[in-house]
Amino acid sequence: MAIDVKGVLSPLSAIGTLFEHPRTLTYPEVKKDIPIGYRGFHINNLETCVGCASCEEICMNDAIDMIHPDREYNVKNTSGCIPRIDYGRCCWCSLCTDVCPPGSLKLDNICTHADCDPDNFLYMPKNHKNIGEEAS
């Protein structure tokens, strides 16, 4: 019976990778640039949101429900409701932003969220007055 020298020595070739430069990022210390137009978390200009629930109706995953906020943001909001997004169900298709009549609901480029509590994925879109500016 002959000894398979190549088969015996091939695991030792992995030692060479110890001296190579890593090919991964050390997140969160090093973050990649997020491209413009990336679909992240929702932002909503509550001063122009009319509470029409078009976003809730178009959402194919039932990820949006309309809730009553603590205070009134817009006198033209006759229903008194604003959208709340369940990110456990959202697929970031952006249909809700397409059908928003006043254009108050948009997608931001911030997209990082991790939590063990599933209730923390029920997200109230940030009140963002000037949609074109960077969200804070």
C-alpha positions as CSV (number, residue, x, y, z in Angstrom):
1,M,0.0,0.0,0.0
2,A,1.4,3.3,-1.1
3,I,1.3,6.4,1.1
4,D,-0.5,9.4,-0.5
5,V,2.1,12.1,0.2
6,K,0.0,14.8,-1.4
7,G,-3.0,13.9,0.8
8,V,-1.0,13.9,4.0
9,L,0.8,17.3,3.3
10,S,-2.2,19.2,1.9
11,P,-3.6,20.2,5.4
12,L,-0.2,21.7,6.1
13,S,-0.7,24.2,3.2
14,A,-3.3,26.0,5.4
15,I,-0.3,27.3,7.5
16,G,0.5,29.7,4.7
17,T,-2.7,31.5,5.2
18,L,-1.7,32.6,8.7
19,F,0.6,35.2,7.2
20,E,-1.8,36.6,4.6
21,H,-3.6,39.9,5.0
22,P,-7.3,39.3,6.2
23,R,-9.9,39.8,3.5
24,T,-12.7,40.8,5.8
25,L,-13.7,44.2,7.3
26,T,-13.4,44.8,11.0
27,Y,-17.0,46.1,11.4
28,P,-17.9,48.4,13.3
29,E,-14.4,50.0,13.4
30,V,-14.2,50.1,9.6
31,K,-17.5,50.8,7.8
32,K,-18.2,50.6,4.1
33,D,-19.6,53.6,2.3
34,I,-23.3,53.3,1.8
35,P,-24.3,54.2,-1.7
36,I,-26.7,57.0,-2.5
37,G,-30.3,55.7,-2.9
38,Y,-29.7,52.7,-0.6
39,R,-33.0,51.6,1.0
40,G,-32.6,51.9,4.8
41,F,-34.9,52.9,7.6
42,H,-38.0,55.0,6.9
43,I,-38.1,58.7,7.7
44,N,-41.3,60.7,7.7
45,N,-42.0,64.4,7.6
46,L,-44.8,64.5,10.1
47,E,-45.6,68.1,9.4
48,T,-46.8,67.0,5.9
49,C,-48.1,63.5,6.7
50,V,-51.8,63.5,6.2
51,G,-52.5,60.1,7.7
52,C,-54.1,58.8,4.5
53,A,-52.9,55.2,5.2
54,S,-52.0,54.7,1.5
55,C,-48.7,53.2,2.8
56,E,-50.5,50.7,4.9
57,E,-52.8,49.6,2.1
58,I,-50.0,49.1,-0.4
59,C,-47.7,47.1,1.9
60,M,-47.8,43.5,0.7
61,N,-46.3,42.2,3.9
62,D,-48.6,44.1,6.3
63,A,-45.6,45.7,7.9
64,I,-47.2,49.1,8.3
65,D,-50.0,50.0,10.7
66,M,-51.4,53.4,11.5
67,I,-51.2,54.5,15.2
68,H,-52.2,57.6,17.1
69,P,-49.1,59.6,18.2
70,D,-48.6,61.4,21.5
71,R,-49.2,64.7,20.0
72,E,-50.6,66.3,16.8
73,Y,-48.0,67.1,14.1
74,N,-50.2,68.3,11.3
75,V,-53.6,70.0,11.4
76,K,-54.3,68.5,7.9
77,N,-53.9,65.0,9.3
78,T,-57.7,64.3,9.7
79,S,-57.3,60.7,10.8
80,G,-54.8,61.7,13.5
81,C,-52.7,58.6,12.7
82,I,-49.1,58.1,11.5
83,P,-47.4,55.0,10.2
84,R,-45.4,52.5,12.3
85,I,-43.2,50.0,10.5
86,D,-42.5,46.4,11.6
87,Y,-39.0,45.7,10.4
88,G,-39.5,42.0,11.1
89,R,-41.9,42.0,8.2
90,C,-40.7,44.9,5.9
91,C,-38.9,43.9,2.7
92,W,-37.7,47.4,1.8
93,C,-39.5,47.4,-1.5
94,S,-40.2,51.1,-1.2
95,L,-43.8,50.8,-2.5
96,C,-45.0,52.8,0.6
97,T,-42.8,55.8,-0.4
98,D,-44.0,55.6,-4.0
99,V,-47.7,55.9,-3.1
100,C,-47.3,58.6,-0.4
101,P,-49.4,61.5,-1.7
102,P,-47.6,64.3,0.1
103,G,-44.2,62.6,-0.3
104,S,-43.6,62.7,3.4
105,L,-42.5,59.0,3.8
106,K,-39.0,58.3,2.4
107,L,-36.2,55.8,2.9
108,D,-33.0,56.9,4.6
109,N,-29.6,55.3,3.9
110,I,-29.1,54.3,7.6
111,C,-29.7,50.6,7.7
112,T,-28.0,49.0,10.8
113,H,-30.1,47.7,13.7
114,A,-29.5,44.7,15.9
115,D,-31.5,43.7,19.0
116,C,-32.6,40.6,20.9
117,D,-36.1,42.1,21.7
118,P,-38.5,41.7,18.8
119,D,-40.6,44.7,20.1
120,N,-37.7,47.0,19.2
121,F,-38.3,46.2,15.5
122,L,-41.7,48.1,15.6
123,Y,-40.2,51.4,14.4
124,M,-41.7,54.9,14.3
125,P,-40.1,56.6,11.3
126,K,-38.0,59.5,12.4
127,N,-39.6,62.9,12.1
128,H,-37.4,64.5,9.4
129,K,-38.4,68.0,8.4
130,N,-36.1,68.4,5.4
131,I,-36.1,65.1,3.5
132,G,-33.1,66.2,1.4
133,E,-30.8,66.7,4.4
134,E,-28.8,64.1,6.2
135,A,-30.9,62.4,8.9
136,S,-29.6,62.8,12.4
